[in-house]
């Protein structure tokens, strides 16, 4: 007699089932690719930051790179202004938020769909990872996308003189669509959770 209850006994997988289950490891190169994308974002962040510091110290080339990056058209300022600094800082915040999104996808996705990372007693375990599942991850990703969209929209409003009314309108509508999508995802998750709890 096995010490395990019949329902908890480990069944040996058939070769076909084992192959299908092992196919989850095909996602590993995708997550490794996202780690490389994270490296690109880190490099981009430091390039922007170095240019910002250089422009603050009066470097003309750094100022030109900054103005090109934030899309200042027409008559360009000859030195940093509060608006330009704000646009650059919002761009840096945007990079950080996208980087956070990448971390959630890499760590949460790997933990949920590929293999357990056994971080239960690790002092640096993310708080959200302890109760992550596909539904929670989907909601968190939706909220992160809304945050990123908000930063983009704020940058557009600050630099509105360089955008057409149609562009601003479409960016606003797209942001509203993201908000409605997140609300729909949260509402669907709530209904699913309530249904699951009622069955138990």
The 8 nearest C-alpha neighbors of each residue, nearest first, counted from 0:
[[1, 2, 3, 4, 5, 8, 7, 6],
 [0, 2, 3, 4, 8, 5, 7, 9],
 [3, 1, 0, 4, 8, 5, 7, 9],
 [2, 4, 1, 8, 7, 5, 6, 0],
 [3, 5, 7, 6, 8, 2, 1, 0],
 [6, 4, 8, 7, 3, 1, 9, 2],
 [7, 5, 4, 8, 3, 9, 10, 1],
 [8, 6, 4, 5, 3, 9, 10, 2],
 [7, 9, 5, 3, 6, 4, 10, 1],
 [10, 8, 7, 11, 6, 3, 5, 12],
 [11, 9, 12, 8, 7, 13, 6, 5],
 [10, 12, 9, 13, 17, 14, 16, 8],
 [13, 11, 17, 16, 10, 14, 15, 9],
 [12, 14, 16, 15, 17, 11, 18, 10],
 [15, 13, 17, 16, 18, 12, 19, 11],
 [16, 14, 18, 17, 13, 19, 12, 20],
 [17, 15, 19, 13, 18, 14, 12, 20],
 [16, 18, 14, 20, 15, 19, 12, 13],
 [19, 17, 21, 15, 16, 20, 14, 22],
 [18, 20, 16, 22, 21, 17, 15, 23],
 [19, 21, 17, 22, 18, 16, 23, 15],
 [20, 22, 18, 23, 19, 17, 24, 25],
 [21, 23, 19, 24, 20, 25, 18, 26],
 [24, 22, 21, 25, 113, 26, 20, 112],
 [25, 23, 26, 22, 27, 21, 113, 28],
 [24, 26, 23, 27, 22, 28, 29, 21],
 [25, 27, 24, 29, 28, 23, 30, 113],
 [26, 28, 30, 24, 29, 25, 31, 113],
 [29, 27, 31, 30, 26, 32, 25, 24],
 [30, 28, 32, 26, 27, 31, 33, 25],
 [29, 31, 33, 27, 32, 28, 105, 34],
 [32, 30, 28, 34, 33, 29, 27, 35],
 [33, 31, 29, 35, 30, 34, 28, 36],
 [32, 34, 36, 30, 35, 31, 37, 29],
 [33, 35, 37, 31, 32, 36, 30, 38],
 [36, 34, 38, 32, 37, 33, 39, 31],
 [37, 35, 33, 39, 38, 34, 32, 40],
 [36, 38, 34, 40, 35, 39, 33, 98],
 [39, 37, 35, 41, 36, 40, 42, 34],
 [40, 38, 36, 42, 37, 41, 43, 35],
 [39, 41, 43, 37, 42, 38, 44, 36],
 [42, 40, 38, 44, 39, 43, 37, 45],
 [41, 43, 39, 45, 40, 44, 46, 38],
 [42, 44, 40, 46, 41, 45, 39, 47],
 [45, 43, 41, 47, 42, 46, 40, 48],
 [44, 46, 48, 42, 47, 43, 49, 41],
 [47, 45, 43, 49, 48, 44, 50, 42],
 [48, 46, 50, 44, 45, 49, 51, 43],
 [47, 49, 45, 51, 50, 46, 44, 52],
 [50, 48, 52, 46, 51, 47, 45, 53],
 [51, 49, 61, 53, 47, 48, 52, 54],
 [52, 50, 48, 54, 49, 53, 47, 55],
 [51, 53, 55, 49, 50, 54, 48, 56],
 [54, 52, 50, 56, 58, 55, 51, 61],
 [53, 55, 62, 58, 61, 57, 51, 56],
 [56, 54, 52, 53, 57, 51, 79, 58],
 [57, 55, 53, 54, 58, 52, 51, 59],
 [56, 58, 54, 55, 59, 53, 78, 62],
 [57, 59, 54, 53, 61, 60, 56, 62],
 [60, 58, 62, 61, 57, 63, 54, 77],
 [61, 59, 63, 62, 58, 64, 54, 50],
 [62, 60, 50, 54, 64, 58, 63, 59],
 [61, 63, 54, 65, 59, 60, 64, 66],
 [64, 62, 60, 66, 65, 61, 67, 59],
 [65, 63, 67, 61, 62, 66, 68, 60],
 [64, 66, 62, 68, 63, 67, 61, 69],
 [65, 67, 63, 69, 71, 68, 64, 70],
 [68, 66, 64, 70, 65, 69, 63, 71],
 [67, 69, 65, 66, 70, 64, 71, 87],
 [70, 68, 66, 67, 71, 65, 86, 87],
 [71, 69, 67, 68, 66, 72, 161, 158],
 [70, 72, 66, 69, 67, 75, 161, 73],
 [73, 71, 70, 161, 74, 75, 66, 67],
 [72, 74, 75, 71, 161, 76, 160, 70],
 [75, 73, 72, 76, 71, 77, 66, 161],
 [74, 76, 73, 77, 72, 71, 66, 78],
 [77, 75, 78, 74, 79, 80, 66, 83],
 [76, 78, 75, 79, 62, 59, 80, 63],
 [79, 77, 76, 80, 62, 57, 54, 55],
 [78, 80, 83, 55, 84, 54, 81, 76],
 [79, 81, 83, 82, 84, 78, 76, 85],
 [80, 82, 84, 83, 85, 79, 86, 87],
 [81, 83, 85, 80, 84, 86, 157, 158],
 [84, 82, 86, 80, 85, 81, 87, 79],
 [85, 83, 87, 81, 86, 82, 88, 80],
 [84, 86, 82, 88, 83, 87, 89, 81],
 [85, 87, 83, 89, 84, 88, 154, 90],
 [86, 88, 90, 84, 89, 85, 83, 91],
 [89, 87, 91, 85, 90, 86, 84, 92],
 [90, 88, 92, 86, 91, 87, 93, 85],
 [89, 91, 93, 87, 88, 92, 86, 94],
 [92, 90, 88, 94, 93, 89, 44, 87],
 [91, 93, 89, 95, 94, 90, 96, 88],
 [92, 94, 90, 96, 91, 95, 89, 147],
 [93, 95, 91, 97, 92, 96, 98, 90],
 [96, 94, 98, 92, 93, 97, 99, 91],
 [97, 95, 99, 93, 98, 94, 92, 100],
 [96, 98, 100, 94, 99, 95, 93, 101],
 [97, 99, 95, 101, 96, 100, 94, 37],
 [100, 98, 96, 102, 101, 97, 95, 103],
 [99, 101, 97, 103, 98, 102, 96, 143],
 [100, 102, 98, 104, 99, 103, 105, 97],
 [103, 101, 99, 105, 100, 104, 106, 98],
 [102, 104, 100, 107, 101, 106, 105, 99],
 [103, 105, 101, 108, 107, 102, 106, 100],
 [104, 106, 102, 108, 30, 103, 107, 109],
 [107, 105, 109, 103, 108, 102, 104, 110],
 [108, 106, 110, 103, 104, 109, 105, 111],
 [107, 109, 111, 104, 105, 110, 106, 112],
 [108, 110, 113, 106, 112, 111, 107, 105],
 [111, 109, 115, 107, 114, 108, 112, 113],
 [112, 110, 108, 109, 107, 132, 113, 133],
 [111, 113, 109, 108, 110, 114, 23, 133],
 [114, 112, 109, 23, 110, 24, 111, 115],
 [115, 113, 110, 109, 116, 112, 111, 24],
 [114, 116, 110, 117, 113, 111, 109, 118],
 [115, 117, 118, 110, 114, 109, 119, 106],
 [118, 116, 119, 115, 120, 121, 110, 114],
 [117, 119, 121, 120, 116, 124, 115, 123],
 [118, 120, 117, 121, 124, 129, 122, 116],
 [121, 119, 118, 122, 124, 117, 123, 129],
 [120, 122, 118, 124, 123, 119, 117, 125],
 [123, 121, 124, 120, 118, 119, 125, 126],
 [124, 122, 121, 125, 118, 126, 120, 119],
 [123, 125, 121, 122, 118, 126, 119, 128],
 [126, 124, 128, 127, 123, 129, 122, 118],
 [127, 125, 128, 129, 124, 130, 123, 131],
 [126, 128, 125, 129, 130, 131, 124, 135],
 [127, 129, 131, 125, 130, 126, 107, 124],
 [130, 128, 127, 131, 126, 125, 119, 124],
 [131, 129, 128, 127, 132, 135, 126, 136],
 [132, 130, 128, 135, 129, 136, 127, 107],
 [131, 133, 135, 134, 136, 111, 130, 107],
 [132, 134, 136, 135, 137, 111, 131, 108],
 [133, 135, 137, 136, 132, 138, 188, 131],
 [136, 134, 138, 132, 137, 131, 133, 139],
 [137, 135, 139, 133, 134, 138, 132, 140],
 [136, 138, 134, 140, 135, 139, 133, 141],
 [139, 137, 141, 135, 140, 136, 142, 185],
 [140, 138, 142, 136, 141, 137, 143, 135],
 [139, 141, 143, 137, 142, 138, 136, 144],
 [140, 142, 138, 144, 139, 181, 143, 137],
 [143, 141, 145, 139, 140, 144, 138, 146],
 [144, 142, 140, 146, 145, 141, 139, 100],
 [143, 145, 147, 141, 146, 142, 148, 140],
 [146, 144, 148, 142, 143, 147, 149, 177],
 [147, 145, 149, 143, 144, 148, 142, 150],
 [148, 146, 144, 150, 149, 145, 93, 143],
 [147, 149, 145, 151, 146, 150, 174, 144],
 [150, 148, 146, 152, 147, 151, 145, 153],
 [149, 151, 153, 147, 148, 152, 154, 93],
 [152, 150, 148, 154, 149, 153, 155, 147],
 [151, 153, 155, 149, 154, 150, 148, 156],
 [152, 154, 156, 150, 155, 151, 149, 157],
 [155, 153, 151, 157, 152, 156, 86, 158],
 [154, 156, 152, 158, 153, 159, 157, 151],
 [155, 157, 159, 153, 158, 154, 152, 167],
 [158, 156, 154, 155, 159, 153, 82, 86],
 [157, 159, 155, 156, 160, 161, 154, 162],
 [160, 158, 156, 162, 161, 155, 157, 167],
 [159, 161, 158, 162, 163, 157, 156, 155],
 [160, 162, 159, 158, 72, 71, 163, 70],
 [163, 161, 159, 160, 166, 164, 167, 158],
 [162, 164, 166, 165, 167, 161, 159, 160],
 [165, 163, 167, 166, 168, 162, 159, 169],
 [164, 166, 168, 163, 167, 169, 162, 170],
 [167, 165, 169, 163, 168, 164, 170, 162],
 [166, 168, 170, 164, 165, 169, 171, 163],
 [169, 167, 165, 171, 166, 170, 164, 172],
 [168, 170, 172, 166, 171, 167, 173, 165],
 [169, 171, 173, 167, 172, 168, 166, 174],
 [172, 170, 174, 168, 169, 173, 167, 175],
 [173, 171, 169, 175, 174, 170, 176, 168],
 [172, 174, 176, 170, 175, 171, 169, 177],
 [175, 173, 177, 171, 176, 172, 148, 170],
 [176, 174, 178, 172, 177, 173, 179, 171],
 [175, 177, 173, 179, 174, 178, 180, 172],
 [178, 176, 180, 174, 175, 179, 145, 181],
 [179, 177, 175, 181, 176, 180, 182, 174],
 [180, 178, 182, 176, 181, 177, 183, 175],
 [179, 181, 183, 177, 182, 178, 176, 184],
 [182, 180, 184, 178, 183, 141, 179, 185],
 [183, 181, 179, 185, 180, 184, 186, 178],
 [182, 184, 180, 186, 181, 185, 187, 179],
 [183, 185, 181, 187, 182, 186, 188, 180],
 [186, 184, 188, 182, 183, 187, 181, 189],
 [185, 187, 189, 183, 188, 184, 182, 190],
 [188, 186, 190, 184, 189, 185, 183, 191],
 [187, 189, 191, 185, 186, 190, 192, 184],
 [190, 188, 186, 192, 187, 191, 193, 185],
 [189, 191, 193, 187, 192, 188, 194, 186],
 [190, 192, 188, 194, 189, 193, 195, 187],
 [193, 191, 195, 189, 194, 190, 188, 196],
 [194, 192, 196, 190, 195, 191, 189, 197],
 [195, 193, 191, 197, 192, 196, 190, 198],
 [194, 196, 192, 198, 193, 197, 191, 199],
 [197, 195, 193, 199, 198, 194, 192, 191],
 [196, 198, 194, 199, 195, 193, 192, 191],
 [199, 197, 195, 196, 194, 193, 192, 191],
 [198, 196, 197, 195, 194, 193, 192, 191]]
